[in-house]
Amino acid sequence: MKNRINSVLGLLMTGSVVFTSCDKKLTEYNPSGLTSDAVYSNAKGFETLVNAAYTYNRFWYGKEEGYSVSEMGTDIWTNGTGDVYPQLSRYDNLQGSNTAALNLLWDNLYAAVNLCNNAIAKVGDVSDYTVAQKTIREGELRFLRAFYYWHIVETWGGVHFNTEPNATVASTANKTPVETFYQQIFADLEIAVKNLPATSSDYGRATIPVAKAFLARMYLTRGMNAQAIAMANDVIKNYGYTLVAKYADLWNMGNLKNKEVIWVVDYSTNLANNDLTTSAFPFGHSRGSNSGHMLFLQVYDQVNSALLARDVPNGRPFNRYMPTRAFLNLFNEDDDARYQGTFQTVWYCNKAARAAGNTFNTKDTSNFKVGDTVCFTSKNSLVAADMNAKRYTTYDLSRVYGTNGIPSQRRFYVSLKKFKDSTRTAVNEAQSARDVFVIRLAEMYLIAAEAELKIGKPDSAAYYLNIIRTRAAIPGRESAMQVTGSQVTLDFILDERARELAGEQLRWFDLKRTNKLIDRVKSMNPDAAQYIKAFQTVRPIPQAQIDAVTNKGEFTQNEGYQ
């Protein structure tokens, strides 16, 4: 669903945010004289409200703040030189006062919830909706409220909860048990499954299988394993989804609307439509489109500037995130095609020139032609003499990570490539039309596998894993990729989820759900291991929110944070 937000939203909804700082004054001017009740009493106006409810996903999915909260601070990623939120990546003095990412996500997730609350309360009063239209729109809004509340409760724990619309700015907040959040999430999803259509011609809208797929994720999150298995199987069998034949083909810009994708944040191919205006959002942030294509790339253009320049195919390298050594070690690249489907390891000459040498080899080299290898990164440790004998620069394991696993340099490394966008029209174009896959079919197999293991059926878990692993196999290596029930443990499933879902904004939640966050960070991410504490299975509440409320004795900071 492309961006269709009417600017009237910014006019009518700015006062409905849960909290705002008490020391900020806002003067509002409404030149049209319209009220929200008048605008949203008819279908044309109400559609702007529903469309806006979807758009808040764009503050999280495909955005640096969302990646920093959902992928960083885990076992598989650590910070590159360009990371702007190292507190989230490493838990190094992480507080509610020192990361703007948490402020932005908190503000806009609660704005989204309140927008849904308002719309759910008003949908019955839309004069020119049919009964069927009211039913569907309520289903969408219920689904979205559940989706946003899941992000809130998993990120911050038992914080503020409300299902009633706020007509004005609220100055108090509550602390609500996590279980209350989930009771509402399940209640909303049950209504969504009942009310939504099975399909939609408007790409990106919620449908029955979308709601069921998210419900399967919620069942797994809450330990309702039998329900998770049943719901995942329902989605697998009954809605026409199928795994793309080759893992790498999932990420082809010409193949984004494929049969494996269940739900997306649908970014427009017309980049001007991707929320670059500020009027639609209460906090005035310009969101833009998908940024994921930049964030995981090494600064390849600094390897040898005489031979390798920044270009469109190799991407704009923001150098924010790099894989942990332990993450790379999860792949057997001889059997598993996901290694090459996920990572870029070779960069080729795009400037014909004579190189004067490179970082590890100072002798003159022969003339390079366009297409010759300039840089090779490896997940293995190679022989130094062999690397030095090559014309090109090699960054093997020993040239990226110390013996303790902490990176010795953070600029050149194996780089996640699956979000790159070769359709960008300029070298430094920061916007991307790439859709963000929020839920895809492979996750349903992984949900079923984890739930089967948890009810004591490892052979059944292996069955689901082997479907994923068969698709992932290098041709001819399918048998080598098969696992038996005796090999399946919770850690193995987390390893498999890392190989399959890397970068897809699920990792932090996976580790929290399985009670493995602390253990795996400590054993696999030495950058964060030295700082992470047991209480950090929730993030700190933004200090601006603590300061803004008037009932400070009741609404306090999460335990462990100052």
Disulfide bonds with the S-S distance in Angstrom:
none
